[in-house]
Amino acid sequence: MAWQLTEDLETFLTNAGAFLRASAAANTIMLTAAELMRAKGPAAYGDASPLFGWRAGPDGTVAAAFLHTPPFPVVLTDMTAAAAAGLAADLADRGHQTPAVNATPGPAAAFAAAWQERTGQPARTGMRMRLYALGTLLPPDPPPPGTARTADAADRDLMVAWFDAFQDEAQPAGPQESERVVSDRIGWGGLVLWEHEGRPVSLAGRNPAAAGQARVGPVYTPPELRGRGFGGAATAAITQAALDDGAEGVVLFTDLANPTSNTLYQRLGYRPVSDWAVLRFGPPEQ
């Protein structure tokens, strides 16, 4: 099976869309990115052209797919090690550049090994994550003091600052898109604040549902306000908001290095789906 590559989103979705939707929770990153590009055009993530691809058998059945929206990592669906290695070789041979790969551990490792063989760029683990899907929402009982409300334009500067702080803490190597994301989500109600004594104390965001699945993130509480249940309450509120808007399911990613968040989300009714790894590529070895 050979990889088919295209820079045209609709060609990609015509060929691989049904495959992605069949495992909508597991493919949340790719489906969400595709919907954003459909709404805002191919430059939704930056000036560089996105690249898409799929791998089908002799009968035309798609078995794997990928998406790359520079400057973000290449994202892979679940696939065999041979498929991931073949993709890395194909991309490297055509001079394509990527800072990282984001996938379940097996495909990520196979892609990284083949990428290093072709380019000389060694990989290091940037982040290990776990994907969770909501079973039945279990809001904190009793809830912490305070109430939830939808963030609005008056909250924009604070939200940008909190998005920046979240990224500095959780993903320091990633591209900075706080202003764009905050502005977009405030526009349609995709940010919820938990307020206590008249001031925001925690933030939870979400993406619009794609193939029926809404993805929660980020969830951020300033360090001095942690340990009081505010983040859990904000997460429950944003989850309920997604369900109220018609989402069939809700998913989220956690940092496996943070046991507190992994425990918290399970208490709220989220259940593990799969582990993921971001492997970042450095300069070629001398």
CORDASUL-V672189 format. One record per pair of residues at least 6 apart in sequence whose C-alpha atoms are under 7 Angstrom apart, sorted by the first residue. I is the first residue (numbers start at 1). J is the second residue. Records with the same first field share a line. If there is no record, write none. Layout:
BEGIN
I=J, J
END
This chain:
BEGIN
1=55, 56, 57
2=55
3=53, 54, 55, 87
4=53, 54, 55
5=52, 53, 54
6=12, 51, 52, 53
7=49, 50, 51, 52
12=52, 53
16=54, 62, 65
19=62
20=27
21=211
24=211, 213
25=213, 251
27=77
30=67
31=210
32=210
35=210
36=44
37=44
42=49, 50
45=69
46=70
48=70
50=68, 69, 70
51=67, 68, 69
52=66, 67, 68
53=65, 66, 67
54=62, 64, 65, 66
55=62, 63, 64, 65
56=62, 63
64=77, 78, 79
65=76, 77
66=75, 76, 77
67=74, 75, 76
68=74, 75
71=175
73=98, 99, 100, 101, 102
74=98, 100, 101, 102
75=101, 102, 103
76=102, 103
77=103
78=104, 107
79=107
80=107
81=106, 107, 110
84=107, 110, 111
85=110, 111, 114
88=111, 114, 115
89=114, 115, 118
92=115, 118, 119
99=280, 281
100=278, 279, 280, 281
101=108, 278, 279, 280
102=108, 277, 278, 279
103=276, 277, 278
104=275, 276, 277
105=276, 277
108=277, 279
112=123
115=121
116=122
119=284
120=284, 285
121=281, 282, 283, 284, 285
122=281, 282, 284
123=279, 280, 281, 282
124=279, 280, 281
125=278, 279, 280
126=278, 279, 280
127=277, 278
128=255, 256, 276, 277, 278
129=253, 254, 255, 256, 275, 276, 277
130=253, 254, 255, 256, 272, 274, 275, 276
131=252, 253, 254, 272, 273, 274, 275
132=251, 252, 253, 270, 271, 272, 273
133=250, 251, 252, 270, 271, 272, 273
134=249, 250, 251, 269, 270, 271
135=269, 270, 271
136=269
137=268, 269
138=268, 269
139=233, 236, 268
140=232, 233
143=233
144=228, 229, 230
145=196
146=194, 195, 196, 197
147=194, 195, 196
148=192, 193, 194, 195, 234, 237
149=192, 193, 194
150=189, 191, 192, 193
151=186, 189, 191, 192, 193
152=186
153=186
156=182
159=182
160=178, 179, 182
162=220
163=178
164=178
166=220
185=191
190=205, 206, 207
191=204, 205, 206
192=203, 204, 205, 234, 238
193=200, 202, 203, 204, 234
194=200, 201, 202, 203, 230, 234
195=201
201=221, 225, 230
202=220, 221, 230, 231, 234
203=219, 220, 221, 234
204=217, 218, 219, 220, 234, 235, 238
205=216, 217, 218, 219, 238
206=214, 215, 216, 217
207=214, 215, 216
208=214
209=247
212=247, 248, 249
213=247, 248, 249, 250, 251
214=242, 247, 249, 250, 251
215=250, 251, 252
216=251, 252
217=252
219=231, 235
220=231
221=231
232=264
236=268
239=250
254=261, 262
END
